[in-house]
Amino acid sequence: MRKYLHIYLDDQSIDTKELHGEDIARAGRYLIAKSLLENGIATVDPLSAENPLIFSAGPFAGTNMSNGNRLSVGCKSPLTGGIKESNVGGTFAMALGHQALAGFTLHGRSADWVVLYFAKDGTITFDDAAPYMGKGNFEAAARLHEKYGKKVSLALCGPIGEYQGLIAGISFSDRENRPVRLAGRGGVGAVMGSKKIKAIVVEMNRMPELHDKKKVIATVRDYATRLEAETAVQNVRKLGTAMVADMTNYTGGLPVRNFTGGQFIDIDKGILKLGGQYIHERNVERGGDPSHACMPGCVIKCSNVYVDENGEELVSPLEYETLCLMGCNCGIDDPDDVAKLNNIANDLGIDTIEIGATLGILMDSGRAEFGDLEFMASALEDIRQGNKNGRLLALGTARVGEHYGIKRVPVIKKQAISAYDPRVIEVTGISMMLTAQGADHTVGNHPAYECADKTVKELAKESLEIQIHGAITDSFGLCLLGRSVTNANHSLIADGINNALGTNLDASFIWQIGLDTLKLEKKFNEVAGFSESDDELPAFFHHEALPPTGRVARLHARELNRYFSELMGQALPDQNC
């Protein structure tokens, strides 16, 4: 049994629902899409009290299942106006699992700023947030730990979320209590701020009751053993997500100076300092940690603790999307510089993809030079202060571009494109175009797929299949970096859920959850008023050839949607059933 809480902020009342079996398994991104659609949220103002904020843990939450303690945060996005599920690691989902909580929904709006405290004895209090208001995330977290102790996990609304900046995420604790694991995309932090929830503190306890603990432990070990045998996992553990930059720079799909180029460094002439190999060697030489697990039990360890020349921590983590969007996209080539900016962004609790893209369009339009670190630091300080310029920048790339009349704005559904140029990395490009989530690579990322010799229909099929797999991982509290095992072993995942919950699910259930999630999200956006035109790439991707490959975009929403409709009608049967 697990509990699900509906917390009504207006009168501080709580409605507790008991969940059993399959109802616990239907979690994460699936639960968010189903709940938001069924409750008519598609047509509400996303910053109004009517927009619920959902926190959902997967069926393995509270166990040591490798990468099985991820959390889904969902609402109607104030950035895109569509559905949003923002996925995050850290310890928060584990803490919920320890208290036998499947999740909770925040309804309405608090009269005053509060901290929600979930004690391990089951009591929940609404505490005064005044001591933490206006503070950066590091200071706020330190003060919260002074009050509530170290054996808690935090969800923080940063200073930008307080004034409902649309680039605000929600910051969660990592294993060492850094508030640096960010549910970053879509403005979920602004929604938390609109509800006047400064922080949520959940006390850690112990593993929840399981249907067959011994069999669950066996599944945990089996899954971990399979992961550790994978070459892809071994590589990302050593080199981190930054290793993707070496690949995308090589293939010419890296975002360079606001997507005007696809290769930052000619590999025959130099070394990409923003790549995994260089960063690994520098960090190890300095005494940093190149293989850090953001959540307990994870054997992938794709995170890192990046240090300076004196061995002092600069940031944790330093990862691919930030290295690219705040690095080469803005003309910055030194990871130390990106790390310092990244740490500021962590303190603010903002999406580094969105702010990196925003600064990139300002540089591209002549408002600063590419590589201008002083301009970037000043912009972040304006955002921290919440002055006129800072509040404009906090609205995100699309709105800043519209304000200044900038033509080359890399967004889809008003959300900044991730670090994969869709002219070259086409499967990911299709995923970012057609997902209801906005330009979010995590819904269906396949940067290594050989695209050039494939038809658009073949690319569409690949995108849809990997989007279904992505929805599966997000719905069961898993991590996409474990997909080399997860995607091929749905029976293993189903058996693990059965052992944990006493259900009798099979592999077809796992696949159907992924497919149903995509259908629910698409329906939500249709009700919210989205149309096929919202799926298009910005025009410059079609008109400008990308150096060094010389490729232009060949992806168009109408053709892709036609293929998707055909493929989803065929239901794309799971090859692992």
Stockholm file with secondary structure:
# STOCKHOLM 1.0

chainA/1-577         MRKYLHIYLDDQSIDTKELHGEDIARAGRYLIAKSLLENGIATVDPLSAENPLIFSAGPFAGTNMSNGNRLSVGCKSPLTGGIKESNVGGTFAMALGHQALAGFTLHGRSADWVVLYFAKDGTITFDDAAPYMGKGNFEAAARLHEKYGKKVSLALCGPIGEYQGLIAGISFSDRENRPVRLAGRGGVGAVMGSKKIKAIVVEMNRMPELHDKKKVIATVRDYATRLEAETAVQNVRKLGTAMVADMTNYTGGLPVRNFTGGQFIDIDKGILKLGGQYIHERNVERGGDPSHACMPGCVIKCSNVYVDENGEELVSPLEYETLCLMGCNCGIDDPDDVAKLNNIANDLGIDTIEIGATLGILMDSGRAEFGDLEFMASALEDIRQGNKNGRLLALGTARVGEHYGIKRVPVIKKQAISAYDPRVIEVTGISMMLTAQGADHTVGNHPAYECADKTVKELAKESLEIQIHGAITDSFGLCLLGRSVTNANHSLIADGINNALGTNLDASFIWQIGLDTLKLEKKFNEVAGFSESDDELPAFFHHEALPPTGRVARLHARELNRYFSELMGQALPDQNC
#=GR chainA/1-577 SS CEEEEEEETTTTEEEEEEECTHHHHSCHHHHHHHHHHHTTGGGSCTTSTTSCEEEEECTTTTSCCTTCCCEEEEEECTTTSSEEEEEECSSHHHHHHHTTEEEEEEESCCSSCEEEEECTTSCEEEEECGGGTTCCHHHHHHHHHHHHCSSEEEEEECHHHHTTCTTBCEEECCTTCCSCEEECGGGHHHHHHHTTEEEEEEECCCCCCCSSHHHHHHHHHHHHHHHHHCHHHHHHHHHCTTHHHHHHHHHTCSCBTTTTBSCSSCTTTCCCTTSHHHHHHHHHHHTCEEEECSSTTCSSCCEEEEECTTSCEEESCCCHHHHHHTTGGGTCCCHHHHHHHHHHHHHHTBCHHHHHHHHHHHHHTTSSCTTCHHHHHHHHHHHHHTCHHHHHHTTCHHHHHHHHTCSCCCEETTEECCSSCTTTSHHHHHHHHHCTTSSCGGGSCCTTSCCTTSCHHHHHHHHHHHHHHHHHHHHTTCCGGGHHHHTTCHHHHHHHHHHHHCCCCCHHHHHHHHHHHHHHHHHHHHHHTCCGGGGCCCTHHHHSCBTTTTBCCCCCHHHHHHHHHHHHHTTCCCTTC
#=GC SS_cons         CEEEEEEETTTTEEEEEEECTHHHHSCHHHHHHHHHHHTTGGGSCTTSTTSCEEEEECTTTTSCCTTCCCEEEEEECTTTSSEEEEEECSSHHHHHHHTTEEEEEEESCCSSCEEEEECTTSCEEEEECGGGTTCCHHHHHHHHHHHHCSSEEEEEECHHHHTTCTTBCEEECCTTCCSCEEECGGGHHHHHHHTTEEEEEEECCCCCCCSSHHHHHHHHHHHHHHHHHCHHHHHHHHHCTTHHHHHHHHHTCSCBTTTTBSCSSCTTTCCCTTSHHHHHHHHHHHTCEEEECSSTTCSSCCEEEEECTTSCEEESCCCHHHHHHTTGGGTCCCHHHHHHHHHHHHHHTBCHHHHHHHHHHHHHTTSSCTTCHHHHHHHHHHHHHTCHHHHHHTTCHHHHHHHHTCSCCCEETTEECCSSCTTTSHHHHHHHHHCTTSSCGGGSCCTTSCCTTSCHHHHHHHHHHHHHHHHHHHHTTCCGGGHHHHTTCHHHHHHHHHHHHCCCCCHHHHHHHHHHHHHHHHHHHHHHTCCGGGGCCCTHHHHSCBTTTTBCCCCCHHHHHHHHHHHHHTTCCCTTC
//
